[in-house]
Amino acid sequence: MAYATHGLFSGKAIERINNSALDKVIVTNTLPYNKLPSEKIEVLSVGTLIAEAIRRINNNESLSSIFPSIKD
């Protein structure tokens, strides 16, 4: 598996992904995708997470509780 924040697939990227040993490439929806260029690509929405971060920052609340699995 591979993960990316911004899945910008240019040139031969899709061909290389399709021909790779990767089972899945997971990207966030920080870029618009009209249709997925490969069955190996999965897009995760980050809108709710970003909205909650903005709300917490605006209210001077902690951001660390958004990410409970990350330890210092």
Residue frames as qw, qx, qy, qz and C-alpha x, y, z in Angstrom:
[[0.000, 0.889, 0.459, 0.000, 0.00, 0.00, 0.00],
 [0.382, 0.131, -0.017, 0.915, 0.99, 3.59, -0.53],
 [0.112, -0.820, -0.498, 0.258, -0.40, 6.80, 0.94],
 [0.337, 0.211, 0.148, 0.906, -0.30, 10.37, -0.33],
 [0.049, 0.526, 0.414, -0.741, -1.78, 13.64, 0.78],
 [0.434, 0.658, -0.068, -0.612, -2.16, 15.11, -2.70],
 [0.696, 0.091, 0.674, 0.230, -2.49, 12.46, -5.37],
 [0.352, 0.763, -0.204, -0.502, -1.29, 14.34, -8.42],
 [0.765, 0.038, 0.610, 0.202, -1.03, 11.65, -11.07],
 [0.367, 0.808, -0.215, -0.408, 0.86, 12.91, -14.10],
 [0.198, 0.558, -0.763, -0.259, 2.75, 11.36, -16.96],
 [0.621, 0.072, -0.758, -0.187, 2.94, 7.59, -16.63],
 [0.252, -0.309, 0.662, -0.635, 1.96, 7.55, -12.94],
 [0.807, 0.022, 0.217, -0.548, -1.27, 5.57, -13.44],
 [0.826, 0.361, -0.424, -0.089, 0.41, 3.07, -15.74],
 [0.297, 0.428, -0.738, 0.429, 3.18, 2.58, -13.18],
 [0.481, -0.213, 0.549, -0.650, 0.70, 2.18, -10.34],
 [0.885, 0.153, -0.002, -0.440, -1.35, -0.35, -12.31],
 [0.803, 0.376, -0.455, 0.085, 1.78, -2.33, -13.17],
 [0.002, -0.569, 0.651, -0.503, 3.21, -2.18, -9.66],
 [0.412, -0.125, -0.881, 0.195, 3.01, -4.64, -6.78],
 [0.187, -0.029, 0.403, -0.896, 0.88, -2.13, -4.88],
 [0.017, 0.449, 0.893, -0.004, -2.57, -3.35, -3.92],
 [0.042, -0.885, -0.459, -0.066, -3.87, 0.14, -3.21],
 [0.324, 0.173, -0.099, 0.925, -2.85, 3.79, -3.28],
 [0.205, -0.777, -0.577, 0.147, -4.78, 5.90, -0.79],
 [0.254, 0.239, 0.034, 0.937, -4.95, 9.67, -1.32],
 [0.045, 0.526, 0.536, -0.658, -6.92, 12.48, 0.27],
 [0.322, 0.719, 0.560, 0.257, -9.49, 14.54, -1.59],
 [0.238, -0.695, -0.013, 0.678, -7.39, 17.71, -1.36],
 [0.061, 0.271, -0.555, -0.784, -7.43, 17.69, -5.15],
 [0.719, 0.274, 0.196, -0.608, -10.59, 17.18, -7.21],
 [0.174, -0.124, 0.928, 0.304, -11.05, 13.83, -8.94],
 [0.601, 0.163, -0.183, -0.760, -13.83, 13.66, -11.51],
 [0.975, -0.010, -0.108, -0.193, -13.34, 9.93, -11.82],
 [0.616, -0.581, 0.512, 0.141, -10.70, 7.65, -10.44],
 [0.461, 0.656, -0.516, -0.302, -8.07, 6.78, -13.02],
 [0.410, 0.257, -0.874, 0.055, -7.40, 3.33, -11.54],
 [0.775, -0.432, -0.375, -0.268, -9.17, 0.72, -9.43],
 [0.707, -0.082, -0.458, 0.534, -6.07, 0.68, -7.22],
 [0.119, 0.255, -0.206, 0.937, -6.66, 4.28, -6.11],
 [0.331, -0.667, -0.665, 0.058, -8.90, 5.07, -3.15],
 [0.077, 0.504, -0.065, 0.858, -9.78, 8.63, -2.10],
 [0.382, -0.496, -0.669, 0.400, -10.41, 9.53, 1.53],
 [0.058, -0.841, -0.237, -0.483, -12.32, 12.67, 2.49],
 [0.487, -0.110, -0.438, 0.748, -10.54, 15.03, 4.89],
 [0.120, -0.588, -0.232, -0.766, -13.21, 17.74, 4.94],
 [0.657, -0.673, -0.294, -0.171, -14.59, 16.85, 8.37],
 [0.764, -0.284, -0.172, 0.554, -11.11, 16.66, 9.88],
 [0.335, 0.259, 0.062, 0.904, -10.09, 20.03, 8.44],
 [0.314, -0.663, -0.282, -0.618, -13.37, 21.63, 9.54],
 [0.741, -0.607, -0.275, 0.083, -12.89, 20.33, 13.09],
 [0.652, -0.094, -0.095, 0.746, -9.30, 21.61, 13.16],
 [0.088, 0.457, 0.154, 0.871, -10.45, 25.07, 12.04],
 [0.531, -0.691, -0.318, -0.374, -13.21, 25.08, 14.66],
 [0.781, -0.462, -0.239, 0.347, -10.77, 24.09, 17.42],
 [0.492, 0.110, -0.013, 0.863, -8.20, 26.69, 16.37],
 [0.125, -0.579, -0.246, -0.767, -10.91, 29.36, 16.28],
 [0.655, -0.663, -0.188, -0.310, -12.03, 28.37, 19.79],
 [0.000, -0.696, 0.630, -0.345, -8.49, 28.03, 21.19],
 [0.911, -0.227, 0.248, -0.240, -9.02, 24.31, 21.77],
 [0.445, -0.463, 0.731, 0.231, -6.50, 21.50, 21.54],
 [0.659, 0.458, -0.418, -0.426, -5.82, 19.84, 18.20],
 [0.034, 0.388, -0.918, 0.078, -4.05, 16.85, 19.72],
 [0.529, 0.094, 0.730, -0.423, -7.30, 15.09, 20.65],
 [0.704, 0.504, -0.137, -0.482, -8.20, 14.88, 16.96],
 [0.645, 0.454, -0.615, -0.002, -5.32, 12.43, 16.58],
 [0.732, -0.555, 0.277, -0.282, -5.63, 10.09, 19.58],
 [0.985, 0.044, 0.035, 0.166, -3.38, 7.38, 18.10],
 [0.520, 0.610, -0.263, 0.536, -0.37, 9.74, 17.83],
 [0.690, -0.666, -0.173, 0.223, 1.68, 9.76, 21.00],
 [0.001, 0.953, -0.303, 0.021, 4.44, 12.19, 21.97]]
